[in-house]
């Protein structure tokens, strides 16, 4: 590997690592009174893992019964399809 390839690889790795670190894991718990609402998350907008994936933002199906999002307390049951427990 020549020097320019080595430098390019190092720069690419240095810029990619922070974005990978932010993408992994569950969403932080909100500071407001909240509840987990299942069955309403849009594809790619869930807040935590399920049996089919391990991290926030990895759902591949909209309104997946196992995927959930944080909502202000008391609002989940007001949304059509919203449930406080997993439907799967």
N, C-alpha and C positions, 0 to 999 in steps of 0.2 A: 504494500500500500504506500503510495507516495504521500508527500507532506500535504499537498492540497486536498487529497481525499480524506486524510486524517483530520485536518482542520474542519472540513465541511461536515464530517461525521460528528465531531465534537460539538459543533454549533447546532446541528440538528437535534442531537440528544439533549443539549442544554435547553433548547426552546420547547421540546416536546414533553419533558418530564413534569413541569408544573401543571400543564393541562391534564395530563394523565392522573396526577395526584388529586386534582379537584374533581375528576369524574367518578372516581371509585367511592363506594360506600353509600350509606343512607343519607338522606337529607337531614339537616339539623332540626331538632325539635324546636318549634316556634316558641317565642317568648310570651305569646298571648295564650289564653285558655283555648285549647284545641282538642280535636278528636280525629281519629283515623276514619276516613270514609272510603269504603270499598265499592268497586263497581262503577266508578264515574271517571276515572283517570283517562286522559287522552293518551294515545300511543306515544311512548317516550317521555311522558310527564308524570310518572309515578314517583312516590317519595321513598320507597324502600323495596327490598327484594321479595321474591316469591319462590315457589318451588322450581320455577323455570328460569330464573335469573337472580343475581345476588345484589344488585345495586340500584340506586335511584336512577331514573331516566332510561331504564333498559326494557321497559314493557314494549312489546311489539304489536299489541292488540288494544284498540280503544275499548273502554268499558270492561276490561278484563275483570272477572269476578274476584280474582286473588290479588289484584293490584290496588293500592290505596294511595290517598293523598291526605295531607293535613288540611283541615278546615277549621274555622272558628267554631268553638263548642256550640252545639245546638243547631248547626246548619246542615248537617249531612242528611237527616231525614226529610228536609224540605226539598231536596233535589231528587228528581225522578231517577230511580235506579240506585240511589245511595243507600248503603247499609253500614251499620257499625260493626258488623262481623263479616268475615270472608264467606262468600257464597260457594266456594269450591271445597 
